[in-house]
Structure formats: C-alpha cells, structure tokens
Amino acid sequence: MRVMAYNPAMRWSENAAALVLAVALLGLPVWAQQPSPQTPGPAAAAGSAAAADAAGQGVVLDRVVAVVNDDVILDSDVDEERRFEMIQPYRGAGEFSRERAVQRLIDRALIAQQAELQPEAAVTDQELDAQLQTLRRDIPECKQYHCETDAGWERYLTAKGFTLEEFRDRWRTRMQLLRFIEVRFRYGIHISEEEIKEYYEKTMLPEYARQKATPPQLDTISKRIEEVLLQQRVGNLLRDWLASLRAQGSVRIISPEGVAR
C-alpha cells in the first residue's frame, strides 16, 4: 500500500511516511531518534536533546492528527493551514478554529486523491503569477510591507512563516483543486431564467423591503443572481460528494491522547 504524508508543498519519502502511518495506527506521536554522542545535534537544541536523551525519550517533532485513506495529516499541516488562512483577504470573521481546519484538511485530502485519478490541465506559471499579483493588492496588511515590490512581498510572506516557493506551491495547489471542482461540478449546471426570477422575487425583494431600500432591476442583477445560484448548487453537490467519499473511504481522526475516531 502506498503511504504518503499530506502536505500540499511536499510529500514525504515513502519510508518516512510508512513509519508515520504505522505510528498513527498505534495512536502515538511522531518521534525523532536522538543523535548519538559522536554526532551531536545543533547547539541551539543541545540542551533539550541532552535532557530528552537522559530521560531515554525522543523529541516530539510532529503528531498525526488524521489519516485519510493512505494520506497522513500532521499537526504541522494544521499550523500551516492556520498561517495560510491568515493570509486570505476574503476570509470570514472570527478566530481560527483548529477543529474546522482539520476538517478542511481532510476534505482537501479527499479532493486531492480524486484529482490525482482525474488530472486536469496543470496551472501555468502565468496563471499563478496573475492570481498572486491580485492577491498582493487585495491583502490589507500588505500595504505596510509594500507588497507591490517583490522584496516587500517576500518580507510579508516571511513574517507569515512562508518562503516564496512554499507559498507559490501552496497557492498553485489551491488553484488546481478549485479547477478540478469547477470542471467536475459547475460545467454541468444550468440555471434557468425562472430560477433567477424566483430568487429575485422571493429572496432579494423581501430583503430590500426589510432594509427599506430601493431594489435594482432584475435585468441589471440577473448575472450576479446566476452566480450566487451556481455557487449554492456547486456547494451542495460538493458537500454530498465529500460525504460519499468519507463513507466509502477510511477517515480516522487521532486525538492528542492517541485515540482514533
């Protein structure tokens, strides 16, 4: 069985990932072997390494939080998700939720596994650069770093814990998965004029009336309504599809105490 650690930017070697999965099935953290006295570790870690060595223990490098079919999701992936979420200019309000992040990573792993079976055209460097240029303009915090310059953009990403290449790889993966979802679901959906009119009359007009505001004419807002209905339809199909993938596959969440559920 092929075993890989789920990381959008980099896959672990097969041997290391096999070890991680074996440890995950036992419900234990991921440990690193301590360096021998002849090959000491870095000076910065010498104190903690010596203490752990004296205690006959290893140093916890990472912890398995979920196993999705053959893919492993690590605690470091959750931390990366947190840092990545903070960069999103259109993220919703509220604080970061670790539980929701784990669920997103599980869903993303399931989608990525299916995308590998039905590959779409790769995202080109030109497409990636175009989106990143827009992103650099849209992130409010980017202004103080002068992200319009390459040096400022790199400083901003460094402050968020990413290198340029790590973030490019992460955003390219995001684009690739969104492309896969769009091809799989959106292209087969047709929104009729009757549906647009019904949404306008039963959803938009009552809301404008509640706010005591003048509503726009249907012909000026129909394209936007169509987009909203498309997003709703895709979202519903995607949720049903992910639920089916979870039911058909194997998804195990590992608690900090090593209990799988």
N, C-alpha and C positions, 0 to 999 in steps of 0.2 A: 504493500500500500504506500502510495506517495504521500509524504507528510511535509507540509510547509508552514512556516510561521507567517501569519497575515500581517504584512507591512506594505503599504502602497509604494513606498520608495525602494524597498529592497527585500528580497527573500533570503532567508537563512539557508545555509548549506543543508543538504539532505541529512547528514549525520547529526548535526546540531538540532535540527527540527525533530528528528526521530526521538532524540533524547528528551526534548521539551514535551513531546506528546506522551512519552512514557511516564514522565514525572507528573504530567497533568492528570493522567488516568489514576495516579495514586493520590491526587489531591494535595500535592506538595508544591512549595515554591521552587523556582529555578535557582540553582546554586552554581557557583564557580569554584573550581578547585584552587586551593591556595597555592601560591608559588612556594617552591622549596627554599631552604636557607641559601642554597647555591645560586638561586635565581630570584632575588628579591623583587617585589613589585615597585611601583613608583614611590618616591619619597613621601608624597602627599598622602598616600594610602598606607604607609608602612605601619603607623600606629594601630589603625583599626585592623589591618591584616594580621599583625602580631597578636593582638588580643583575641581575634577570632581563632587563630591557629592554636593559641594556648588553650583555648576552650574546646579544641577539637571540632570546631564548626567551620562552615564556609561563610562567605559573604553573600547575602541575597542580592543578586543582580536584577532580577525581574520576577514577576509572578504571573502565572497563567490565569486569566480571568474567564476565558471561554474557549471551547473547542467547537468549531463549525465544520462538520464533516471531517475533512483532512486538514483543515486550516486551524492554526492556533492564534488566538488573540491574547496579547500580553498587556500587563499593566502599563508598560511604556507606550503601547498603542493608544490607550485611553488618555494618557498625558499628552501625547501628540495631537489627539483629537481635540482636547481642551485648548491647546495653543492654536490649532488651526481654526477652531470655532471663533476665537477672539479676533481673528483677522477678518472674518466675514463682515462686510459692510452692511449687509441686509439681514443680519441675524435678528431673531426675535428678542424681546426684552426678557429680563430675568437672569438669574445666576446660572452658572454651569451645573448641570446635573450629571453625575457620574453614571447613574443607572441608565439614563437616556442615551448617554454616549456609548455605553456598552451595547445597548440595543441597536444603535445606529451602526456600530462596527459589525455586529452580527448580520444585519440586513445587507450591509455593503459587501461583506464576505460572500453571502449567498448570491448577490447580484454578480459579483466578480467571477464566481465559479461558473455561472451560466454564461457570462460574456466570453469566457475562455472557450466554451463549446460552440459559440456562435459569434466569432470575431467580426467586428465592423472595421471599416477603414480607419487606419491609425490617425490620431490627431497630429497635424503637421506642426512644425515649429512656428510657421507663420500664424496659424490659428491660435496657438498657445500664446504667442507674443501679443497678438491683438487683444485677447482677453485680459492678459496681465497688465497691459497699458491702461485699459479701462479700470481695472481693479485699483491700480495705483492712484488714479484720480478720484475714485469713489470712497476710499477708506479715509474717514475724517482725521484720524490720528496721523495719517501720512503727511499732512501739511507741515507739522513741526519737524519732520525728518527730511523734508524736501524730496519726496519720493519721485518727483518728476525727473530727478537725476538718478543715474544708475548707482552712484555712490550712496545717495540718500536712501534708495530702495533697499540696498544691501544692509545699511545700518538698521533700518526698520526691521527687516527680517531677522537680523542677528539679535535684536532686542527681544524678538518673539521666540527665539530658540531655533530658528531655521537657517540653513545655508541657502544660497541662491538655488543650487541644484536640487536640494531636498524639496524646496517649495515648488520648483518647476515640475518635478516628478509628481508631487502630490496633486498639483492643480491639473496636470495632464491626465492623471488617473481619474480625477473628478469629471473632467470633460468627456473622457472615453466612456465612463459609466452612464453619464447623462445621455450621450449619443445612443448607447445601446438601449436605454429605457425608451427614448423617443422613437427609435426605429421599431421596437417591439410593440409599443402600445399606441403612440399618438397617431401614426400614419394611417391606422385603420379606423380611426374615429371620425364620424361625420356629425357635426352639429347643425341641426335644421333651423330654418328661419322661425318655425313655430316654437322651438325650444328657446331661441333668443328672445322672441317676443314674450313668452311666458315668464322668463326670468326678469325681463324689464318690468312687466306689469305686476308680478306677484312678489318680487324681491326688491327691486330698485325703487319703484314709485312709492311703496309704503315707507321705505327708509327716508326718502327725500321729504315725504309728508311729515314724518315724525320729527325731522330736523327743521321743518318749516322752510325748506329751501326749494328753489325752482329746479326741476329735473331737466337734464339735457334731452334733446330729441332722440328718438330711438335710432334714426339713421346715423347720428353722429357718434353713438356709443356702441353700436352693434358689434364692431370688431373687438372691442375690449370685452364685451359680454361673451363673445365666442371664445376668447382666450381664457376667461375665467371658467367657463363650462368645460373647455378642453382640459384644463388643469385639474378640475374636480374629477372628471372621468378617468384621466390617467392615474390620479392619486388613488381612486377606488380600485381600479384594476391592479395597480401595483401592490396595494395592501393585500388584496385577495391572493395575488400570485406569491407574495412573500410568505403569507400564512401557509399556502400549499407547500412551498419549498421547505419551510420549517417542519411541517408534518411529515413530509416524505424523507427528509434527511435526518441528520443527527446534530442537535444543538445542545451543548451542555455548558452551563454557567458554573464556574468554580468560585465558591465563596472564599474570603480570606482565611477561613478555618480549614479549607481544603475539601469542602463538601460540594459535590456536583449535584446540580438540579436541572 
